Amino acid sequence: MSAITITTRAYIADGTSAADAAVVTMGGSVRVAADEMLTLDVIAGNISASGTAAVGAAVAVPVTTKDTHAWIGNFARVSAKGDSALTVATGSYTVTPRDLAFAPWDITGGTTIHLANPHGFVNGDQVQYDKGYGDPINGLTQGGQYYVKVISATAFQLYAAATLTGSPLGLSGGTGDAHRLFKTNEANVTQNETPRFRPVNVTADATHGTVDLAGDRLRMPSGYGLGASNDDAVVYSSGGGQEIGGLIDGATYYFKDVGGGWFQLLTKKSTDGGTVVNLTGLGTGMSHSITLEGDAPSGDGAAMGPRTITAGTSGRLRYRPRLQRHRSRDSCRSHLGQHRPHLRAHRRQRPDQLWRDLRWQCR
């Protein structure tokens, strides 16, 4: 077990009174901010293989305690002209997983791989290939390492050399729709044979469609290997996505073969009067699965991949003088005089006689 404690502080020190307080005067803007970034890669747990649960040989349990604070101490006096805007961190953050799975039919022109999600690669990134549960794509080898040339945010080509010289690798064939390419310098599961599928409407793709809403039937991608027979109990999982309409994540159904690789799901065994489940929508996600009862369903493929962490920030802050009501012109102008150093900075940004306009309010 790893125990990590990190404390990050940024502050202007306390004073015991105004006499010994810190005094900070800045010609521009001032921000007191603490920012800490820890990268911790840990892979542990249970990865299913070919639909059968496996027991991990080791367990890693990191305990991380992080304290990040920023403050201005007691009695401190901080002055700034405020001639530039500041962005202030809120302490919040968002974590966005990236599912890098693709299928052989996501390859165009025999060279370009298209993903459903942004890949996050840059030119020259070294990546490693995992064929998933299917047969490998011709031109790639399981565990092989290649180099990326970015075509778009969701498309790229592969090269044998880091210099990206010559022609991109030719790609063809393969089965299954859980192939992956991931950066070699990011933590990842190097081989994941868990069967999963994407719900694709057969009316949109007659060759690779997995859901036929009109016929209330499904078929698994080539290489999936469900291995079910009529009236076998099977379990459906949405794998972290929205469920296929009519099905319930984690529910048990009964298999009915309707030919041509297609099957329907029954509410009960046919011998017990089971009826066909009406499929009403495609759902979302890339990690749906149907497995024999007793086999492990697929988890969310994105949960096993890299994540992008984005810090939250508030709006941009800028100094604004606050005018008060005064009983006399002299009192008003005296108040403005206290702000004059700050206003001079604003005059550089707004030379439209800002000072004169503010003095007008004292009349």
matplotlib code that plots the C-alpha trace (Angstrom):
import matplotlib.pyplot as plt

x = [0.0, 1.3, 0.5, 1.2, 0.6, 1.0, 0.6, 0.8, 0.5, 0.7, 0.1, 1.0, 2.0, -0.1, 0.7, -0.1, -1.3, -1.3, 2.2, 3.9, 1.6, 2.8, 2.4, 2.3, 2.0, 1.8, 2.1, -0.3, -2.6, -2.0, -3.1, -2.2, -2.7, -1.6, -1.6, -0.5, -0.6, 0.1, 0.2, -0.4, -0.8, -2.1, -3.5, -4.9, -8.1, -10.0, -9.9, -12.2, -10.8, -13.1, -16.1, -14.9, -14.0, -10.4, -8.7, -6.0, -2.7, -1.9, -3.7, -2.5, -4.2, -2.9, -4.0, -3.4, -4.1, -3.8, -4.2, -3.9, -4.5, -4.0, -4.7, -3.9, -2.9, -4.4, -3.7, -1.9, -2.4, -2.4, -2.7, -2.7, -3.4, -5.4, -4.4, -4.7, -7.4, -6.8, -8.3, -8.9, -8.9, -12.0, -10.5, -13.0, -12.1, -13.6, -12.4, -13.2, -12.4, -11.5, -12.7, -10.2, -11.9, -12.5, -13.5, -12.0, -14.8, -13.8, -10.7, -11.0, -8.7, -6.8, -4.7, -6.9, -8.4, -11.5, -12.6, -16.0, -14.2, -11.2, -8.0, -5.8, -2.7, -0.1, 2.2, 5.0, 3.2, 4.2, 1.2, 0.6, -1.9, -4.5, -6.7, -9.4, -11.5, -11.3, -8.7, -5.9, -6.1, -3.7, -0.7, -0.7, 0.5, -0.8, 1.4, 3.1, 4.2, 3.7, 3.8, 0.9, 0.3, -2.8, -5.4, -8.1, -9.2, -10.8, -8.7, -5.0, -2.6, 0.1, 3.8, 6.6, 9.1, 9.0, 10.0, 6.7, 8.6, 7.5, 3.9, 1.4, 0.9, -1.7, -4.6, -7.2, -9.2, -9.7, -12.8, -14.5, -15.1, -12.9, -9.5, -7.4, -4.3, -3.0, 0.0, 2.9, 3.7, 0.2, -1.1, -3.4, -4.6, -2.3, -4.7, -8.4, -10.3, -13.7, -16.4, -18.4, -20.3, -21.7, -25.4, -25.5, -28.8, -28.9, -30.8, -27.7, -25.1, -26.5, -23.2, -22.1, -25.4, -26.0, -29.5, -32.7, -35.4, -38.0, -37.4, -36.7, -33.5, -29.7, -26.5, -23.0, -19.9, -17.8, -15.5, -17.7, -18.4, -21.6, -22.0, -25.6, -28.3, -32.1, -33.5, -30.1, -30.1, -28.1, -27.3, -27.4, -25.1, -25.0, -21.4, -21.8, -23.8, -27.5, -29.4, -30.8, -34.5, -36.6, -33.6, -32.6, -28.9, -28.0, -31.3, -31.5, -33.2, -33.4, -31.8, -33.8, -32.0, -33.7, -31.1, -28.4, -26.5, -29.5, -31.3, -34.1, -34.3, -37.2, -38.7, -38.8, -37.9, -40.0, -41.1, -42.4, -44.3, -41.6, -42.3, -39.9, -38.6, -39.6, -36.5, -37.4, -34.1, -30.4, -28.9, -25.4, -21.9, -19.4, -19.3, -22.6, -22.5, -24.7, -23.1, -24.1, -25.4, -22.4, -19.9, -18.7, -20.3, -18.2, -17.4, -17.1, -14.2, -13.5, -12.9, -9.9, -8.4, -6.7, -8.4, -8.2, -8.4, -9.4, -9.2, -12.1, -11.7, -13.9, -14.4, -11.7, -11.3, -10.4, -10.1, -13.0, -13.0, -16.1, -17.6, -19.5, -22.0, -20.3, -21.8, -19.4, -17.3, -14.1, -14.9, -15.8, -12.6, -10.5, -12.0, -11.2, -7.6, -7.1, -7.9, -5.9, -2.9, -5.2, -7.1, -3.9, -3.4, -7.0, -6.3, -3.7, -6.4, -9.2, -7.7, -11.2, -10.8, -11.8, -10.5, -12.4, -15.6, -15.2, -14.5, -17.7, -19.6, -18.3, -20.0]
y = [0.0, 3.4, 6.4, 9.8, 13.1, 16.4, 19.9, 22.9, 26.5, 30.0, 32.9, 36.3, 35.9, 36.9, 39.9, 40.3, 43.9, 46.6, 47.6, 44.4, 43.3, 42.5, 45.3, 44.4, 47.0, 45.8, 47.9, 45.4, 42.8, 40.4, 36.9, 34.6, 31.0, 27.5, 24.9, 21.3, 18.5, 14.9, 12.1, 8.7, 5.7, 2.5, -0.5, -3.3, -5.4, -8.0, -8.0, -10.6, -12.8, -14.2, -13.5, -15.5, -13.8, -13.9, -13.3, -10.7, -11.8, -8.5, -5.6, -2.0, 0.4, 3.9, 6.3, 9.9, 13.0, 16.4, 19.8, 22.8, 26.3, 29.9, 32.9, 36.5, 36.7, 38.7, 42.5, 42.2, 45.2, 44.3, 47.0, 46.5, 48.8, 46.1, 46.9, 43.2, 40.6, 37.4, 33.9, 32.4, 28.6, 27.4, 24.1, 22.1, 19.7, 17.5, 14.0, 13.0, 9.4, 8.5, 5.4, 4.6, 1.5, 1.0, -1.6, -2.8, -1.0, 2.3, 2.2, 4.2, 4.1, 1.2, 3.6, 6.0, 5.0, 6.9, 6.9, 7.8, 10.0, 12.5, 10.5, 13.1, 12.1, 14.4, 13.7, 11.3, 9.8, 6.1, 3.9, 0.2, -2.0, -4.3, -6.5, -6.9, -10.1, -10.4, -11.3, -8.7, -6.3, -7.1, -4.9, -4.7, -7.3, -7.7, -5.6, -4.0, -0.3, 2.3, 6.1, 8.4, 11.0, 13.1, 13.6, 15.2, 15.2, 11.7, 10.3, 9.3, 7.1, 4.8, 4.7, 2.3, 5.1, 8.0, 10.3, 9.6, 9.1, 6.8, 5.6, 5.0, 1.3, -0.5, -1.9, -4.5, -7.4, -8.2, -9.0, -7.6, -3.9, -3.5, -2.8, -0.1, 2.0, 3.8, 5.8, 3.8, 6.5, 6.4, 3.8, 1.4, -2.2, -3.7, -6.6, -6.6, -9.5, -8.7, -9.0, -5.8, -4.3, -0.9, -0.7, 0.2, 0.3, -2.2, 0.3, 2.6, -0.2, -3.4, -5.2, -4.3, -3.3, -5.0, -3.9, -4.3, -2.3, -3.3, -7.0, -6.8, -8.7, -8.4, -9.9, -9.7, -8.6, -11.2, -12.7, -12.0, -15.7, -15.5, -19.3, -19.4, -21.9, -21.5, -20.8, -20.3, -17.5, -14.5, -11.2, -7.8, -4.9, -1.4, -1.0, 2.5, 3.8, 4.4, 1.1, -0.2, 0.7, -2.2, -3.8, -3.3, -3.1, -6.3, -8.1, -11.7, -12.8, -15.9, -16.6, -17.4, -18.0, -16.5, -17.4, -15.5, -14.7, -12.8, -13.6, -12.3, -12.0, -13.6, -12.5, -16.2, -19.5, -20.4, -23.5, -21.2, -18.9, -16.2, -13.4, -11.4, -8.2, -5.2, -3.1, 0.6, 2.5, 2.1, 3.4, 4.9, 3.8, 1.4, -1.3, -3.1, -6.8, -9.9, -12.9, -16.3, -16.2, -16.8, -15.1, -11.6, -8.8, -6.1, -3.0, 0.5, 0.5, 4.2, 3.4, 1.3, 4.0, 7.4, 10.3, 14.0, 16.1, 19.8, 22.3, 24.6, 28.3, 31.3, 34.4, 36.9, 39.6, 43.2, 46.2, 48.6, 51.8, 52.1, 55.6, 56.8, 59.5, 62.6, 65.7, 68.1, 68.4, 68.5, 65.3, 63.5, 64.6, 63.6, 60.1, 59.9, 61.0, 57.9, 55.9, 58.0, 55.6, 52.8, 55.0, 56.0, 52.3, 52.3, 55.4, 53.5, 51.0, 53.6, 56.9, 58.3, 60.8, 58.3, 60.5, 63.5, 61.5, 60.3, 63.8, 65.0, 62.8, 65.1, 68.2]
z = [0.0, -1.0, 1.3, -0.2, 1.6, -0.3, 1.2, -1.1, 0.3, -1.2, 1.2, 2.4, 6.1, 9.1, 11.2, 14.9, 14.3, 11.6, 12.8, 11.7, 8.9, 5.4, 2.9, -0.8, -3.5, -7.1, -10.3, -12.1, -10.7, -7.8, -7.3, -4.4, -5.8, -4.9, -7.7, -7.3, -9.9, -9.1, -11.7, -10.2, -12.5, -10.8, -12.6, -10.5, -10.2, -12.2, -16.0, -17.6, -20.4, -23.1, -20.9, -18.0, -14.7, -13.7, -10.3, -10.1, -8.7, -7.0, -5.5, -5.3, -2.9, -3.0, -0.3, -1.3, 0.9, -0.8, 0.9, -1.3, 0.3, -0.7, 1.6, 2.6, 6.2, 9.0, 8.9, 5.6, 3.2, -0.5, -3.2, -6.9, -9.8, -11.5, -15.1, -16.2, -15.7, -13.7, -13.8, -10.4, -9.8, -7.9, -6.6, -8.7, -11.5, -14.1, -15.2, -18.8, -19.7, -23.3, -25.0, -27.8, -29.2, -32.9, -35.4, -38.7, -40.5, -38.9, -41.3, -44.5, -47.5, -46.0, -43.9, -41.8, -38.4, -37.3, -33.6, -32.1, -29.6, -29.7, -29.5, -27.9, -29.9, -31.4, -34.3, -33.4, -30.4, -29.9, -29.4, -28.7, -30.3, -28.6, -30.8, -28.1, -28.4, -32.2, -34.8, -35.3, -38.2, -41.0, -40.8, -37.0, -34.4, -30.9, -28.6, -31.5, -31.2, -33.9, -34.4, -35.0, -37.7, -36.8, -39.5, -37.4, -33.7, -34.3, -37.1, -37.5, -39.5, -38.3, -39.3, -38.5, -37.8, -35.4, -38.2, -40.0, -43.2, -46.1, -46.4, -43.6, -42.7, -44.8, -42.7, -43.6, -42.2, -38.5, -36.5, -33.4, -32.6, -29.5, -31.1, -29.4, -29.8, -26.7, -25.8, -24.4, -21.9, -20.3, -17.9, -19.6, -19.8, -22.4, -23.4, -22.8, -24.4, -22.8, -25.5, -26.1, -28.9, -30.1, -30.8, -34.5, -36.4, -39.2, -41.4, -41.2, -41.7, -43.2, -42.9, -39.4, -37.7, -34.4, -33.6, -35.8, -34.1, -36.6, -36.1, -32.3, -32.9, -32.3, -33.6, -32.2, -34.2, -35.9, -33.4, -30.4, -29.6, -27.5, -27.6, -26.6, -27.6, -27.5, -24.0, -22.5, -19.9, -20.9, -19.1, -20.7, -19.7, -21.1, -20.1, -18.7, -21.7, -22.1, -22.3, -25.6, -25.4, -24.0, -22.2, -18.5, -17.5, -15.5, -16.4, -17.4, -20.7, -22.7, -26.1, -29.2, -32.5, -35.5, -38.1, -40.0, -36.8, -35.5, -32.2, -30.0, -26.3, -24.4, -21.1, -20.0, -21.5, -24.6, -22.7, -20.0, -22.3, -22.7, -25.1, -27.4, -25.8, -27.9, -28.8, -28.9, -29.1, -29.8, -26.6, -26.4, -25.5, -26.9, -24.3, -24.3, -23.8, -23.7, -22.0, -20.8, -17.2, -15.0, -17.3, -16.4, -18.5, -20.0, -18.0, -19.4, -21.8, -21.1, -17.5, -18.4, -20.6, -20.2, -18.6, -19.1, -15.9, -16.3, -13.4, -12.8, -12.9, -12.2, -14.3, -15.0, -12.3, -12.8, -10.5, -10.5, -8.4, -6.2, -6.1, -3.1, -2.5, -0.9, 0.7, -0.9, -4.1, -2.1, -0.2, -3.5, -5.2, -2.2, -2.4, -6.1, -5.4, -3.4, -6.5, -8.9, -9.1, -10.1, -12.5, -14.3, -15.2, -16.6, -18.6, -20.6, -21.5, -21.9, -22.9, -23.4, -20.6, -17.9, -15.1, -16.3, -16.6, -13.0, -11.8, -13.5, -11.0, -8.2, -9.6]

ax = plt.figure().add_subplot(projection="3d")
ax.plot(x, y, z, "-o")
ax.set_aspect("equal")
plt.show()
